[in-house]
Amino acid sequence: MLEGAAASTVYSVLIGNREWMRRNGLAVTDEMDAAMTEQETVGQTAVLCAIDGMYCLTISVIVA
């Protein structure tokens, strides 16, 4: 029986901008694009995250 890391489930994790997501087969919806644009307008960098091909969150990075 496998234990620890050997027993872990494997996930496909994709992290990046709009273009990176599109190049890797994830559709960037108008809603996602609008949310990213709102963040970018105030000087934040918006980063999309997907797990197993499903969008799960957007992270805003503030560069100080």
Biopython code that builds the backbone (N, CA, C, O; Angstrom):
import numpy as np
from Bio.PDB.StructureBuilder import StructureBuilder

atoms = [
    (1, "MET", "N", (0.837, -1.172, 0.000)),
    (1, "MET", "CA", (0.000, 0.000, 0.000)),
    (1, "MET", "C", (0.890, 1.245, 0.000)),
    (1, "MET", "O", (1.857, 1.331, 0.757)),
    (2, "LEU", "N", (0.551, 2.199, -0.853)),
    (2, "LEU", "CA", (1.316, 3.440, -0.942)),
    (2, "LEU", "C", (0.926, 4.402, 0.171)),
    (2, "LEU", "O", (-0.242, 4.489, 0.551)),
    (3, "GLU", "N", (1.907, 5.115, 0.683)),
    (3, "GLU", "CA", (1.660, 6.097, 1.721)),
    (3, "GLU", "C", (2.390, 7.385, 1.391)),
    (3, "GLU", "O", (3.296, 7.399, 0.558)),
    (4, "GLY", "N", (1.993, 8.464, 2.045)),
    (4, "GLY", "CA", (2.671, 9.746, 1.873)),
    (4, "GLY", "C", (2.570, 10.273, 0.460)),
    (4, "GLY", "O", (1.526, 10.165, -0.184)),
    (5, "ALA", "N", (3.671, 10.849, -0.022)),
    (5, "ALA", "CA", (3.695, 11.472, -1.338)),
    (5, "ALA", "C", (3.390, 10.473, -2.449)),
    (5, "ALA", "O", (2.799, 10.847, -3.462)),
    (6, "ALA", "N", (3.774, 9.230, -2.283)),
    (6, "ALA", "CA", (3.539, 8.217, -3.314)),
    (6, "ALA", "C", (2.055, 7.955, -3.515)),
    (6, "ALA", "O", (1.646, 7.529, -4.595)),
    (7, "ALA", "N", (1.246, 8.202, -2.496)),
    (7, "ALA", "CA", (-0.191, 7.958, -2.582)),
    (7, "ALA", "C", (-0.955, 9.195, -3.034)),
    (7, "ALA", "O", (-2.177, 9.141, -3.169)),
    (8, "SER", "N", (-0.270, 10.301, -3.271)),
    (8, "SER", "CA", (-0.905, 11.565, -3.631)),
    (8, "SER", "C", (-1.571, 11.486, -4.993)),
    (8, "SER", "O", (-1.127, 10.755, -5.879)),
    (9, "THR", "N", (-2.638, 12.248, -5.143)),
    (9, "THR", "CA", (-3.302, 12.389, -6.426)),
    (9, "THR", "C", (-2.513, 13.386, -7.263)),
    (9, "THR", "O", (-1.991, 14.366, -6.733)),
    (10, "VAL", "N", (-2.425, 13.145, -8.556)),
    (10, "VAL", "CA", (-1.704, 14.041, -9.450)),
    (10, "VAL", "C", (-2.705, 15.001, -10.092)),
    (10, "VAL", "O", (-3.734, 14.581, -10.622)),
    (11, "TYR", "N", (-2.387, 16.293, -10.037)),
    (11, "TYR", "CA", (-3.224, 17.325, -10.628)),
    (11, "TYR", "C", (-2.437, 18.079, -11.685)),
    (11, "TYR", "O", (-1.214, 18.187, -11.603)),
    (12, "SER", "N", (-3.140, 18.595, -12.669)),
    (12, "SER", "CA", (-2.546, 19.484, -13.652)),
    (12, "SER", "C", (-2.862, 20.907, -13.212)),
    (12, "SER", "O", (-4.027, 21.301, -13.158)),
    (13, "VAL", "N", (-1.821, 21.680, -12.898)),
    (13, "VAL", "CA", (-2.008, 23.053, -12.419)),
    (13, "VAL", "C", (-1.436, 24.007, -13.458)),
    (13, "VAL", "O", (-0.302, 23.850, -13.912)),
    (14, "LEU", "N", (-2.242, 24.997, -13.823)),
    (14, "LEU", "CA", (-1.854, 25.985, -14.820)),
    (14, "LEU", "C", (-1.956, 27.368, -14.189)),
    (14, "LEU", "O", (-3.010, 27.740, -13.673)),
    (15, "ILE", "N", (-0.869, 28.129, -14.229)),
    (15, "ILE", "CA", (-0.828, 29.461, -13.632)),
    (15, "ILE", "C", (-0.227, 30.408, -14.652)),
    (15, "ILE", "O", (0.854, 30.151, -15.181)),
    (16, "GLY", "N", (-0.933, 31.520, -14.936)),
    (16, "GLY", "CA", (-0.383, 32.478, -15.885)),
    (16, "GLY", "C", (-1.368, 33.552, -16.305)),
    (16, "GLY", "O", (-2.428, 33.728, -15.704)),
    (17, "ASN", "N", (-0.988, 34.263, -17.356)),
    (17, "ASN", "CA", (-1.820, 35.345, -17.864)),
    (17, "ASN", "C", (-2.818, 34.822, -18.896)),
    (17, "ASN", "O", (-2.893, 33.621, -19.156)),
    (18, "ARG", "N", (-3.579, 35.744, -19.477)),
    (18, "ARG", "CA", (-4.616, 35.366, -20.453)),
    (18, "ARG", "C", (-4.034, 34.532, -21.593)),
    (18, "ARG", "O", (-4.551, 33.465, -21.925)),
    (19, "GLU", "N", (-2.960, 35.030, -22.182)),
    (19, "GLU", "CA", (-2.385, 34.358, -23.350)),
    (19, "GLU", "C", (-1.879, 32.954, -23.001)),
    (19, "GLU", "O", (-2.073, 32.016, -23.774)),
    (20, "TRP", "N", (-1.240, 32.811, -21.858)),
    (20, "TRP", "CA", (-0.739, 31.502, -21.441)),
    (20, "TRP", "C", (-1.891, 30.518, -21.271)),
    (20, "TRP", "O", (-1.787, 29.354, -21.658)),
    (21, "MET", "N", (-2.990, 30.992, -20.688)),
    (21, "MET", "CA", (-4.154, 30.127, -20.498)),
    (21, "MET", "C", (-4.716, 29.700, -21.849)),
    (21, "MET", "O", (-5.011, 28.524, -22.062)),
    (22, "ARG", "N", (-4.861, 30.654, -22.751)),
    (22, "ARG", "CA", (-5.395, 30.330, -24.085)),
    (22, "ARG", "C", (-4.493, 29.345, -24.821)),
    (22, "ARG", "O", (-4.982, 28.409, -25.454)),
    (23, "ARG", "N", (-3.187, 29.549, -24.742)),
    (23, "ARG", "CA", (-2.242, 28.646, -25.408)),
    (23, "ARG", "C", (-2.322, 27.225, -24.857)),
    (23, "ARG", "O", (-1.970, 26.259, -25.534)),
    (24, "ASN", "N", (-2.790, 27.120, -23.626)),
    (24, "ASN", "CA", (-2.874, 25.809, -22.988)),
    (24, "ASN", "C", (-4.307, 25.282, -22.914)),
    (24, "ASN", "O", (-4.600, 24.369, -22.142)),
    (25, "GLY", "N", (-5.202, 25.868, -23.726)),
    (25, "GLY", "CA", (-6.540, 25.320, -23.902)),
    (25, "GLY", "C", (-7.597, 25.761, -22.913)),
    (25, "GLY", "O", (-8.685, 25.187, -22.893)),
    (26, "LEU", "N", (-7.316, 26.767, -22.087)),
    (26, "LEU", "CA", (-8.326, 27.255, -21.144)),
    (26, "LEU", "C", (-9.000, 28.484, -21.728)),
    (26, "LEU", "O", (-8.324, 29.452, -22.076)),
    (27, "ALA", "N", (-10.308, 28.458, -21.839)),
    (27, "ALA", "CA", (-11.047, 29.607, -22.356)),
    (27, "ALA", "C", (-11.065, 30.713, -21.310)),
    (27, "ALA", "O", (-11.404, 30.476, -20.151)),
    (28, "VAL", "N", (-10.700, 31.918, -21.723)),
    (28, "VAL", "CA", (-10.767, 33.083, -20.846)),
    (28, "VAL", "C", (-12.062, 33.814, -21.188)),
    (28, "VAL", "O", (-12.193, 34.400, -22.263)),
    (29, "THR", "N", (-13.009, 33.770, -20.267)),
    (29, "THR", "CA", (-14.321, 34.360, -20.517)),
    (29, "THR", "C", (-14.267, 35.887, -20.433)),
    (29, "THR", "O", (-13.303, 36.456, -19.920)),
    (30, "ASP", "N", (-15.304, 36.536, -20.940)),
    (30, "ASP", "CA", (-15.392, 37.991, -20.844)),
    (30, "ASP", "C", (-15.401, 38.434, -19.388)),
    (30, "ASP", "O", (-14.821, 39.466, -19.048)),
    (31, "GLU", "N", (-16.053, 37.661, -18.532)),
    (31, "GLU", "CA", (-16.115, 37.983, -17.095)),
    (31, "GLU", "C", (-14.716, 37.915, -16.460)),
    (31, "GLU", "O", (-14.343, 38.787, -15.676)),
    (32, "MET", "N", (-13.963, 36.889, -16.799)),
    (32, "MET", "CA", (-12.598, 36.759, -16.286)),
    (32, "MET", "C", (-11.735, 37.906, -16.795)),
    (32, "MET", "O", (-10.962, 38.493, -16.037)),
    (33, "ASP", "N", (-11.866, 38.224, -18.075)),
    (33, "ASP", "CA", (-11.091, 39.298, -18.674)),
    (33, "ASP", "C", (-11.427, 40.639, -18.018)),
    (33, "ASP", "O", (-10.527, 41.434, -17.746)),
    (34, "ALA", "N", (-12.712, 40.897, -17.763)),
    (34, "ALA", "CA", (-13.128, 42.146, -17.131)),
    (34, "ALA", "C", (-12.567, 42.265, -15.712)),
    (34, "ALA", "O", (-12.129, 43.340, -15.305)),
    (35, "ALA", "N", (-12.579, 41.170, -14.970)),
    (35, "ALA", "CA", (-12.046, 41.184, -13.601)),
    (35, "ALA", "C", (-10.542, 41.456, -13.624)),
    (35, "ALA", "O", (-10.031, 42.199, -12.787)),
    (36, "MET", "N", (-9.840, 40.859, -14.574)),
    (36, "MET", "CA", (-8.403, 41.081, -14.692)),
    (36, "MET", "C", (-8.105, 42.528, -15.084)),
    (36, "MET", "O", (-7.191, 43.147, -14.541)),
    (37, "THR", "N", (-8.869, 43.055, -16.015)),
    (37, "THR", "CA", (-8.680, 44.432, -16.466)),
    (37, "THR", "C", (-8.897, 45.406, -15.316)),
    (37, "THR", "O", (-8.165, 46.387, -15.186)),
    (38, "GLU", "N", (-9.894, 45.139, -14.485)),
    (38, "GLU", "CA", (-10.163, 45.992, -13.320)),
    (38, "GLU", "C", (-8.951, 46.015, -12.385)),
    (38, "GLU", "O", (-8.569, 47.073, -11.886)),
    (39, "GLN", "N", (-8.363, 44.870, -12.155)),
    (39, "GLN", "CA", (-7.185, 44.787, -11.289)),
    (39, "GLN", "C", (-5.990, 45.479, -11.926)),
    (39, "GLN", "O", (-5.242, 46.182, -11.246)),
    (40, "GLU", "N", (-5.809, 45.285, -13.208)),
    (40, "GLU", "CA", (-4.676, 45.875, -13.917)),
    (40, "GLU", "C", (-4.788, 47.398, -13.983)),
    (40, "GLU", "O", (-3.775, 48.097, -13.968)),
    (41, "THR", "N", (-6.006, 47.908, -14.055)),
    (41, "THR", "CA", (-6.234, 49.349, -14.115)),
    (41, "THR", "C", (-5.714, 50.070, -12.874)),
    (41, "THR", "O", (-5.320, 51.234, -12.949)),
    (42, "VAL", "N", (-5.712, 49.382, -11.734)),
    (42, "VAL", "CA", (-5.228, 49.997, -10.492)),
    (42, "VAL", "C", (-3.786, 49.565, -10.176)),
    (42, "VAL", "O", (-3.324, 49.701, -9.043)),
    (43, "GLY", "N", (-3.090, 49.047, -11.188)),
    (43, "GLY", "CA", (-1.673, 48.747, -11.032)),
    (43, "GLY", "C", (-1.331, 47.373, -10.493)),
    (43, "GLY", "O", (-0.178, 47.114, -10.148)),
    (44, "GLN", "N", (-2.310, 46.493, -10.415)),
    (44, "GLN", "CA", (-2.053, 45.135, -9.936)),
    (44, "GLN", "C", (-1.837, 44.207, -11.128)),
    (44, "GLN", "O", (-2.355, 44.454, -12.217)),
    (45, "THR", "N", (-1.079, 43.154, -10.918)),
    (45, "THR", "CA", (-0.889, 42.135, -11.940)),
    (45, "THR", "C", (-1.854, 40.995, -11.647)),
    (45, "THR", "O", (-1.818, 40.407, -10.567)),
    (46, "ALA", "N", (-2.710, 40.688, -12.603)),
    (46, "ALA", "CA", (-3.701, 39.625, -12.426)),
    (46, "ALA", "C", (-3.152, 38.320, -12.982)),
    (46, "ALA", "O", (-2.667, 38.277, -14.113)),
    (47, "VAL", "N", (-3.227, 37.262, -12.193)),
    (47, "VAL", "CA", (-2.724, 35.950, -12.580)),
    (47, "VAL", "C", (-3.852, 34.932, -12.437)),
    (47, "VAL", "O", (-4.459, 34.821, -11.372)),
    (48, "LEU", "N", (-4.129, 34.197, -13.497)),
    (48, "LEU", "CA", (-5.176, 33.174, -13.480)),
    (48, "LEU", "C", (-4.612, 31.833, -13.030)),
    (48, "LEU", "O", (-3.451, 31.516, -13.288)),
    (49, "CYS", "N", (-5.443, 31.053, -12.357)),
    (49, "CYS", "CA", (-5.056, 29.713, -11.919)),
    (49, "CYS", "C", (-6.146, 28.723, -12.320)),
    (49, "CYS", "O", (-7.337, 29.006, -12.189)),
    (50, "ALA", "N", (-5.723, 27.569, -12.805)),
    (50, "ALA", "CA", (-6.650, 26.500, -13.173)),
    (50, "ALA", "C", (-6.087, 25.172, -12.671)),
    (50, "ALA", "O", (-4.874, 24.962, -12.651)),
    (51, "ILE", "N", (-6.987, 24.289, -12.270)),
    (51, "ILE", "CA", (-6.608, 22.944, -11.851)),
    (51, "ILE", "C", (-7.390, 21.959, -12.702)),
    (51, "ILE", "O", (-8.615, 22.039, -12.795)),
    (52, "ASP", "N", (-6.684, 21.042, -13.314)),
    (52, "ASP", "CA", (-7.280, 20.040, -14.200)),
    (52, "ASP", "C", (-8.193, 20.668, -15.257)),
    (52, "ASP", "O", (-9.284, 20.169, -15.534)),
    (53, "GLY", "N", (-7.717, 21.778, -15.840)),
    (53, "GLY", "CA", (-8.446, 22.413, -16.928)),
    (53, "GLY", "C", (-9.629, 23.264, -16.521)),
    (53, "GLY", "O", (-10.364, 23.751, -17.380)),
    (54, "MET", "N", (-9.827, 23.455, -15.210)),
    (54, "MET", "CA", (-10.948, 24.268, -14.740)),
    (54, "MET", "C", (-10.422, 25.496, -14.002)),
    (54, "MET", "O", (-9.649, 25.381, -13.051)),
    (55, "TYR", "N", (-10.851, 26.665, -14.454)),
    (55, "TYR", "CA", (-10.477, 27.903, -13.786)),
    (55, "TYR", "C", (-10.913, 27.830, -12.332)),
    (55, "TYR", "O", (-12.028, 27.396, -12.041)),
    (56, "CYS", "N", (-10.038, 28.254, -11.408)),
    (56, "CYS", "CA", (-10.421, 28.216, -9.992)),
    (56, "CYS", "C", (-10.237, 29.544, -9.274)),
    (56, "CYS", "O", (-10.948, 29.806, -8.304)),
    (57, "LEU", "N", (-9.301, 30.402, -9.717)),
    (57, "LEU", "CA", (-9.149, 31.682, -9.049)),
    (57, "LEU", "C", (-8.252, 32.621, -9.811)),
    (57, "LEU", "O", (-7.494, 32.216, -10.693)),
    (58, "THR", "N", (-8.354, 33.896, -9.449)),
    (58, "THR", "CA", (-7.450, 34.926, -9.967)),
    (58, "THR", "C", (-6.722, 35.516, -8.763)),
    (58, "THR", "O", (-7.334, 35.844, -7.746)),
    (59, "ILE", "N", (-5.429, 35.640, -8.896)),
    (59, "ILE", "CA", (-4.605, 36.229, -7.852)),
    (59, "ILE", "C", (-4.154, 37.598, -8.338)),
    (59, "ILE", "O", (-3.732, 37.744, -9.486)),
    (60, "SER", "N", (-4.240, 38.603, -7.469)),
    (60, "SER", "CA", (-3.731, 39.932, -7.793)),
    (60, "SER", "C", (-2.415, 40.134, -7.074)),
    (60, "SER", "O", (-2.309, 39.938, -5.864)),
    (61, "VAL", "N", (-1.414, 40.530, -7.844)),
    (61, "VAL", "CA", (-0.091, 40.759, -7.281)),
    (61, "VAL", "C", (0.177, 42.261, -7.302)),
    (61, "VAL", "O", (0.043, 42.915, -8.336)),
    (62, "ILE", "N", (0.555, 42.794, -6.148)),
    (62, "ILE", "CA", (0.886, 44.204, -6.056)),
    (62, "ILE", "C", (2.399, 44.309, -5.935)),
    (62, "ILE", "O", (2.993, 43.746, -5.016)),
    (63, "VAL", "N", (3.011, 45.016, -6.845)),
    (63, "VAL", "CA", (4.456, 45.193, -6.809)),
    (63, "VAL", "C", (4.749, 46.482, -6.055)),
    (63, "VAL", "O", (4.318, 47.563, -6.456)),
    (64, "ALA", "N", (5.485, 46.353, -4.965)),
    (64, "ALA", "CA", (5.776, 47.534, -4.143)),
    (64, "ALA", "C", (7.113, 48.124, -4.500)),
    (64, "ALA", "O", (7.524, 49.124, -3.911)),
]
sb = StructureBuilder()
sb.init_structure("model")
sb.init_model(0)
sb.init_chain("A")
sb.init_seg("    ")
for serial, (resi, resn, name, xyz) in enumerate(atoms, 1):
    if name == "N":
        sb.init_residue(resn, " ", resi, " ")
    sb.init_atom(name, np.array(xyz, "f"), 0.0, 1.0, " ", f" {name:<3s}", serial, name[0])
structure = sb.get_structure()
